[in-house]
Amino acid sequence: MDEVIEEPGPQPVVGEDFADAVFADEVWEDCAFERCSFVDADLRRLSTKNCSFVACDFTGADLSESRHHTTAFRQCTFRRADLSDSELRGCTLLGSQFGDCRLRQWLLKDTDLTLVGLSGADLKDSSLSGLRLREANLTEADLRGADLTKCDLTGARMLDAKLADADLRGAKLGADVLVQADLRGTKVDLEIAISFAAAHGLVIE
């Protein structure tokens, strides 16, 4: 049998300071960055494919209208970042933290948001259908009108999250979500309705 030789992955750029850099409209493929600073960088309409960002700082960065395909943002920091009209497909945001970000019209498809911090995030009317949000922090997040169908919200923290007019049908929910979140006006299926009743001490006969 012929020996299979694996091609080495891209060597990461480590610890570089790209603060205030302008990368607007650039196309990046198979790039890797670790512990790099993109603070206040201009990343508008940036396109990435098969890239990796680990523990990078995007505080104040402008990522509006950017496009990302099979790119990983692991344990990255997004504070006051602009991600409006951006798109992520087949990506992971594992453990990344978002605060005071612009997220309207944020398009996420087949993207993993496990352990992501979105406390207080404005996600009104967002399409989050089928996404993995296991153990995500959605405390006080505004999810009114959001499509959360078939989402995996196992272990998610949703204390005081607003879910009026949101759609949770087919979603996986832990008992804590059913007690902590404001579910008034939320669309649910029969299974969730029964779990909700049980979580609030009702006896169904």
Secondary structure as UniProt FT lines:
FT   STRAND          13..14
FT   TURN            19..20
FT   TURN            24..25
FT   STRAND          27..29
FT   STRAND          32..34
FT   TURN            39..40
FT   TURN            44..45
FT   STRAND          47..49
FT   STRAND          52..54
FT   TURN            59..60
FT   TURN            64..65
FT   STRAND          67..69
FT   STRAND          72..74
FT   STRAND          77..79
FT   TURN            84..85
FT   STRAND          87..89
FT   TURN            94..95
FT   STRAND          97..99
FT   TURN            104..105
FT   STRAND          107..109
FT   TURN            114..115
FT   TURN            119..120
FT   TURN            124..125
FT   TURN            129..130
FT   TURN            134..135
FT   TURN            139..140
FT   TURN            144..145
FT   TURN            149..150
FT   STRAND          152..153
FT   TURN            154..155
FT   TURN            159..160
FT   TURN            164..165
FT   TURN            169..170
FT   STRAND          172..173
FT   HELIX           175..180
FT   TURN            184..185
FT   HELIX           190..199
FT   TURN            200..201
//
